């Protein structure tokens, strides 16, 4: 007995060009990356009465990142799918599945282990051109810790961020609307759609003043500099839920920097905290406390840290008996954003160009400037066949031919990653880094086999 959860995301994407893939009806698939497609693709529409199961297996310790590249399946009727693609993230047909139909995007996500099952079914009525889903093996342990976090990467919770052990419950990572219509967001801040994720405190089963705490990886701030940490949050409702930002010092002591009590304003709000430099590594904790009722959802998105003090702050009320510093919660108005093609999103400071596989392989960059335009989001920087995708979905290639042994290859990857962080920032560098690791692994295997 299996459970199907139908997800109807109201985002229609232009699909003028079919991505390259060869369709089949299921089978066991291994390797490091690839694409699966429905039977008949790309030449003919899929037939009726199909039940195709694709089992993707990768090395132990890896997970499988995936995202759709093309969807043209019989559209839903009255909220129900009659032809559908189901994703079993735990690799077990008896578990819960997320199912998609029509031309709805299957957003980037990962399996819970080294096995992923994709099932395609069609009924006896309408058909379409089918689907294409790209996948890639991901070594979680090789992912570097990053402070900047928008929760839209393959894993949701950014590498290095952790749920505190001493709190009462955990933050949830979610897409779309929260369960409670009286509190919580309808969509994430990064993309403004149901495709992006955000973190939120679900208050339904908790008690008043129960806390959920999310902790950043340790970071060392330059002793002579100030830093501005920005984040976006929602704290809408009448239940007096509270969001705190806490600086955790290397000795484990905490200092409250920011607080926001629940109020009547709905929508994403920007928070800012100026951090003083120091010699010891520090961590930042986001602590959400449940209010009087269950209408206490608190949401968080788009956390960044940049050199330089924040703009002139507006001081917020701090918890009593604590040492505080100035924080800022400016009133902001979201600009009217143009409609973007495919899954691009409008960005006030977007890269000057979109990266293609050829540009990436040849080391071509977009430069260090930015402009306001529709562009691929940072976690999906690759523009491939009219879709924004992670760079690890580029066709596999090898690093420079001079990199022929294990030690030089590792040095080459470390050097490339350092340059990427410097030129493009940590978020985009992470996606590029994953592709470098995949190339490195392929290179080592080729060298060991004498090819």
N, C-alpha and C positions, 0 to 999 in steps of 0.2 A: 504494500500500500504506500503510495507516495503522495505528497502534498504539493499542489501547484499554487503559487502566489502570483496572481496576474498583476503586473505593473503597467499601467497605462500612463506614459509620460507624454504630455502634450507638446512635444517639440518635433516639428517636421523638418527634415533636413533635405536639401537639394542633393540628388544623387544622379547627376547627369552622366557620369562616367563610371563604368563598372570596374572595380579593382581586380587585379589579376588573381585568379584562383581556379582550381579544377574541382568540380563538385563530386561528391561521393555520398553513399548512404551508410555512414558510420565506419567503425573499425577502431583498432587500437593504434595510437599515434605516440611516437617517442621523439626525442631530439631536444633541441634548445629553443627553437621557435618555429613558427609556421602559420598556415592559414587553413581553416576548414570551410567548406561551402556545401550548400544543399545539392542534391542530385540534379543533374542537368545543367547546372551553372557552368559557364556563362551563356551557353548556346540556347537552351530551351527552358521553359518554365517547369517547375517541379510537378510531379504527378500527384494524384489524390491517393489517400489511404496509406501514406508513408509513416513509418516509425523507425527512425534512424538514430542510433546511439554512437557517439564519438567519445572514446575514452582516451584522455591525454595523460600520459605518465612521464614524470621527470625524475631525476636523481633524488634520493632521500635527502632531506634538509632544504630542498628547494620548494618554492610555491610557484603557481602558474598565474601570470598576469594576462588579462584578456580584455578585449574590447571589440565591438562590431565595427566593420568597415562598410557594410552595405546591408540594408534591410528592405526587402520588398515582399512581404508576406500578406496573406489575406487580412484585411483590417478588422479590428474588433467590432462587435455589434452589441450594443447595450452593456458595454463594459466587459464583455467576455471574448476570449480568443478562441477561434475555431481551428486555425493553424497556428503553431507557436514554436519558438525556440526556448527550451528550458535549460537553465544553468544550475547544476548541482555542485556548489562550491566545496562541499565536504567530500565529494567523490563517492557518494553513497545514494543509490536510487531510492532508498527508504527514507532519506532525509528531506528537508524542505528545499524547494526549487524556486528560483526567480524566473518568471516566464515573460516573453516579449512577443509582440506580433505587430502587423502593420509595417510602418516605416519608422518605428520608435528606435532610438539609439540604445544599444546595450552599453552602458557606461563602463569605464575602466574599473576593474576590480581584480581581486586575486582569489585563488582557491585557499582553503584552510590548511591544506597539506600538499603532498606531491602528486595528487591525483585529482583530475577534474573530469566530470561527465557533462557532455552537451547532448541534449536530446531534441530532435526535430520531428514534429508530427504534422500531418495534414489530413483534413477530412475529405469528404467526397464532393465538395462544392468548389468554390473559387480557388485559384492558384495565383502565383506571382513568379517573379524572376528568382526569388530565393534570398539567401543570406550569405555573408562572408564574415567570419570571425577570426581575428588575428590573436595569436597567443605567444608567450615567451616565458621561458624558465627564469626564475628570479631567486638569487641567493640572498636571503634576508640578512645573514650575518655579515655579508660584504658591504652592506649599505652604510655609508658614513653618517654619523649623527649630524643633524642640521637644526638650527634654531628656528629659522623662518618656516612657518607651517600654515598651509591653507587646507589641509585635510583632504586634498584632491589627488594625492599620489596613489600608487598601486595599493598601498597598505592602509590608507585612511589615516591612522595615527602615525605621524611623521617619525622617521628613525631617530631614536634618542629620547623622544618624549615618552613618559610613563604615567600610569595611573598610580597615585600614592597608595601605599599599603596601610597607612594609619587612618584613613578616612572611613566613612560608613558605606559608601557605594561609589560606583565609577561613572565618569562621563560616558555618554554614548556618541558614536560617530554615525551620522545619518545623512541621507538625501531626502529632499522633499519636505513635506509638512509634518510637524509633530502631531501626536495623537490628540492632544488637548487643543481645541480651536480657540480657547480663551487666553492662550499664552503660547510662546514659542514662535519661531519663524515659519514662513511658507516655503522658503528656498534659501540657498546659501548666499553669501555675500560675493564670493569670488566671481561666479559665473552669472548670478541672478537667474538661475534656472534649476530644474530638478536634477541636473546632471552632477552638479558640484556637491561636495560634502561640507558639513560643519560639525562641531562638537556641541553637545547640549546636555544639560542636567534634566533627566526625566524624574519628576517629583511624585508621580502617581502612587508609588508603593512605599514612600519614605515618610519619616516623621519630621515634625517641625525642628529646625536647626540642624538636621542631618546635613553633612557636608560631602561633596565630591571634589577631589583635588587632582588637577592635572599638572605635571611637573616637567619643565624643560630639561634638555641636556645641559651639563655644566658648560659655562662659557667664561673665558677670561677677558675682561674689559681693559683696554689700555689705561694705565694709571693716570695719565695726564689728560685724558679726554672725557667728554661726556657722550652719552649714547641716548638715542631716542627709540623707545620701544612703542610700536603702534599695534593696535588690535581693534577688531570690530566685534561688537557684542549686541545682543538683544536681551533686555530684562523688562519685558512688558507684562503687566498684570496688576492685581490689587492685593497680592498675598504677602508683600513685604519680603520676597526673596532677595538675597544680597549676593553680589559678585565682588570678591576681593582679589587684588593682585598682591602677591607677597614675594619679597626678595629673600631667598634662602642663602645664607652665607656658608663659607666652607666649613665652619664649626657646627653647622646644623641649625643655628639660630635664625629666626625669621623676623622680618620687618615689613609691616603693612605699608604699601605704597599708594593704594587706590581702592575706593569702594564705590559701589553703585547700588542703591536700593530700588526695588521694583517700582515702576511708575506707569502712568497712562499712555506714554508715548510708544507707539508701535514702530517697528522697522529697525534696521541696523544703525548703530551709533558707533562713532569712532572714539576710542580711548587712547591716551598717550601718557607715557611716563618717562621722565628724564632720569637716566641712571648715571651715577658717578662712577668713574673708573677706579680700578683697584688692582692689586697684584694677585689676589687669590681668586680662583674660579667661583662663580656664583650660579645659582639656578633661579628661575622664576616659576612661581606656582600660581595657578588660577583656581581659586577656591569659590565654589558656589554653594550657598546654604539655602535649604528649603524654607519657604515661608509658612504661613498659618495653614493654607489649604494646598491642594494639589495643583492649583493654577500658578505654579512657581517655576516653570521651565526657564532656564537661563541658557543662552546660546553664545558661541564663540567662534570666530573665524579670522583668517588672514593676519597672523601674528608675524611681525617683522622687527628686526633690530638693525639700526643704522647709526654710523658715527655722527656726532653732533647733537646738541641739545634740541629738544622739541621746541616748537613755536611757543610764544608767550602763553603760559597755561592759565586755565581757569580752575581754581582750587576746589576740590570736592571735599565732602565731609569724610573724615577719617575715623576709624574705630577708636574709642577712648583708650588712654594709657599706653599708647604706642608712639614711637618716634616716626614722624612722617616727613615726606618731601612733597613738593608741588607736583600735581598731576594735571592733566588736561582732558576735558571731554567737550570739545567744541561742537557747536551746532552745525551740522552739515546738511547740504541738500544734494541728493543724487541727481546728476545731470541726465537729461533725456538722451538715451543712447540709440544710435541707429541700428537697424536690423542688419545682422551680419550673416554672411554666407556660411553654409555647412555648420560646423560646431565651433567656429571662431567666436570670440567675445570681444566687445569693445573695451579698450584699455586706454586710460589717460596717458600712460607712459609705456608704450609697446615698443619692442625691438624694431629696427628700421626695415627689416625684411623677414620673410618666412624661410626657415631652414628646409632644404630638400636633402634627400639622401646623397646626391652627388656633391652638394656643397659640403655636407658633413664629412664625407670621405676625403675630400680634397682640402679640408681645413679652412674652408671659406667661412668667415664670420660676418655678422651684420654690423659690426662696429660697436661703440660704447654709447651712442646717442639713443634717444627714444622720441617717439611722436605719438599723438593721439590717433588711433585707428583701430579697425577690426583686425585682430591678430590671433594666432594660436595661443592658448593659455600656457603659462610656464610649465605645467606638468605634462602638456601634450605639444611639444615644440616643433614636431616634424609635420610639414605639409606634404602629404603623400596621397595622390589620387583623390584630390578634392576633400581630404579629411585631415584633421589635426590628430596626430598619434604620438605615442612615446617613441623616442629615438631607438629603443631596443627593437622596434618593429621594422627597422631598415633591413633590407636583404643583407645577410651576413657577409662581411668582408674582413680583411685582415689589416692589422696595423702596418706601418712601414716595413719593407723587406729587411731592413737592417736589424729589426727586432726578431732574433731567431732563437734565443735561449730564455730560460725562465727568469733569471735575475734582470737582464736588460728589459724584458717585457714588463716586469713589475715596476721598474724605474720609469719606463716610458708612460705607463698608466698613471703613476703618481704625479709625474710632471704635467701630463695633460690635464689631470683633475685640478691641480693647483692653478693652472692657467685658466681653466673654465670658471672656477670660483671667483677669481680676480676679475675676469672680463664679463661674465654673464650673471654672476650671483649664485647663491647656494641652491636655489630652487631648480633652475635650469641645469646647473652643473650636475645635480643628482641624476636627472634623466640621461644626460650624456655619459655620466660615469657608468651607469648600468650597461649601456651599449659597449663601452670600453671593456668592462669585465667579461661580457659575452665574447668579444673578439679575442681577448686574452686567453680565455678557456679554449676557444677553437684553435688558436695558434699553438697552445701547449699540446693539445691532442694531435695536431698535424705534425708537430716536431717529433713527438714520441713515436709516431707511427712511421716516421721517415719519409713522409710525403713532401 
